[in-house]
């Protein structure tokens, strides 16, 4: 019997679709920023940029926008 109420652990909090794929993309881009010597938004003991990026995204500290979603919204408003 499958438990359909299980959700992935790492999701973007403000993402109504709870997209793990979107979480991975946003966290990967943030990790690249951290590797390029941008300052982390969280004080932490970890020095790994991927772990720090995932935590920042999970806590909702990273803002992002989805151009495809914005285009869909504009199209629906024009109808």
Secondary structure by P-SEA (a helix, b strand, c coil): cccccccccccccccccccaaaaaaaaaaaaaaaaaccccccccccccaaaaaaaaaaaccbbbbbaaaaaaaaaaaac
